[in-house]
Amino acid sequence: MTTTTAIKGINVKELTKKILNGDQIFILDVRNTGDFDDWKIEGENVHIINKPYFDLIDSLDPIMDQLPKDQPIYVICAKGGSSEFVAEQIAEAGYDHVYSIEGGMKAWSEHLEPIKIGDLTGGGTIHQFVRIGKGCLSYLVESNGEAAIIDAARMIEPYEQFISEHKLKLTHLLDTHLHADHISGGRTLAEKVGAEYHLPPKDAEEVKYSYTKLEDGNEIKVGKVIIKAIYSPGHTIGSTSFIVDDQYLLTGDILFIDSIGRPDLAGKAEDWVADLRQTLYDRYKHLADNLIVLPAHYMGINEMNKDGSISHELGKLYKENHGLNIHDENEFRKTVSENLPPQPNAYQEIRETNMGKINPDLEAQREMEIGPNRCAVR
């Protein structure tokens, strides 16, 4: 399709910046309503409406009274083609600032935005890579020219760019657990740069590749900074958390800001409820209240800080997070085994990919990851 000069394209990085800056954003999503209801762009100042593309082919009448005259209009679809067509029709109807979001929701799903969390006492920093389209969070710890990445996303290019720009040597890649909602980029990146890939052995019984066992009490040195492993089962049998620089607690999919992890994605909900409770109500309870919790996911924009990062003090979570305040054990068991959201799209295929059992091509991997993350219990 040839784009007219009346409309512009905007990439998801530019759009993300606007959303995190708190700009007023109006979005027309032209995907099918079922897809829209399942997963859409959200933000503090985002106003979004849905009208399927096929309802707009002949006329814009169904939405004309909803289109703002005084602000830009951003149109999105699944991959970028339909949004371009609809944006052209809106521009031809007399609207001046109309944008088609390039790559659609597939591109939105894959964007990683690095945000600095803080400085480390031994020198260096910790950055959170926010995958805003899926609510996934990964981390880069750097000190004295070395770097480690925790829970790397499939898209490894943003990490490579960061490492190159900051002249770092990537030495370690760690996964808190065997992921079921997204494909890990940890092993791929480790093999590419010759770094060490770490995985909890209890999650790795079926994997088809070599790895370094990640066990309770292990200490991984990155420059002048120590990453300490804490065995914390419950989401998976091998789930492992990390304390970085005695300041930050990386909780993987065990504890989130406004929810807790689900124990059922390997079909072991009943078996792992007790492990989850022990981790949340015992192991974590004995850690320092002033540790900053950095989870592997977030569920909604209400969990975001002003700069777009996701973090909160552990002690405050014990006061504010409902999942940490279910004192009756039977009620806890019921909450985490019965009141569960739908399982992530293609979660079994994602697990098998992360085990090395299957090796789908890039397009298949992208399709497997489409949709929101669903790793939490509220």
QUIPE-V431019 format. One record per backbone hydrogen bond with DSSP energy under -0.5 kcal/mol. NH is the residue of the N-H (numbers start at 1). CO is the residue of the C=O. If there is no record, write none. Layout:
NH;CO  NH;CO
//
This chain:
3;1  7;4  8;98  10;100  15;11  16;12  17;13  18;14  19;15  20;16  21;17  22;19  23;18  25;23  25;45  26;72  27;25  27;47  28;74  29;27  29;49  30;28  30;76  36;32  37;33  38;34  39;35  46;43  47;25  47;45  48;46  49;27  51;29  53;30  55;52  56;53  57;53  63;60  64;60  66;63  67;63  67;64  73;97  74;26  75;99  76;28  84;80  85;81  86;82  87;83  88;84  89;85  90;86  91;87  92;88  93;89  94;91  95;90  98;6  98;96  99;73  100;8  101;75  101;99  102;10  102;100  104;101  105;77  106;78  106;103  107;103  108;104  109;105  110;106  110;107  111;107  111;108  113;130  114;112  115;128  117;126  118;126  120;124  123;120  125;142  126;118  127;140  128;115  129;138  130;113  130;128  131;129  131;136  132;130  133;108  134;131  135;131  136;131  137;296  138;129  139;150  140;127  141;148  142;125  142;140  143;146  146;143  147;169  148;141  149;172  150;139  151;174  156;154  160;156  161;157  162;158  163;159  164;160  165;161  166;162  167;164  168;163  169;145  170;168  171;147  171;169  172;147  173;196  174;149  175;198  179;177  185;152  186;152  189;185  190;186  191;187  192;188  193;189  194;190  195;190  196;171  198;173  198;196  199;212  200;175  203;200  204;201  207;204  208;355  212;197  213;211  214;199  215;213  217;229  218;215  220;227  221;219  222;225  225;222  227;220  228;226  228;243  229;218  230;241  232;239  234;236  239;236  240;176  241;230  242;250  243;228  244;242  244;248  245;226  245;243  247;244  248;244  249;292  250;242  250;248  251;249  251;294  252;294  254;251  256;259  260;377  261;254  262;375  263;336  267;264  272;268  273;269  276;272  277;273  278;274  279;275  280;276  281;277  282;278  283;278  284;279  286;282  286;283  287;284  291;288  292;247  293;291  293;312  294;249  296;252  298;135  303;300  304;301  305;309  308;305  312;293  314;291  315;289  317;313  318;314  319;316  320;316  321;317  322;320  324;321  325;322  327;325  329;327  332;328  333;329  334;330  335;331  336;332  337;333  338;334  339;334  339;335  340;338  341;376  347;344  350;346  351;347  352;348  353;349  354;350  355;351  356;352  356;353  357;352  358;352  365;361  366;362  367;363  368;364  369;365  370;366  370;367  373;134  377;260
//
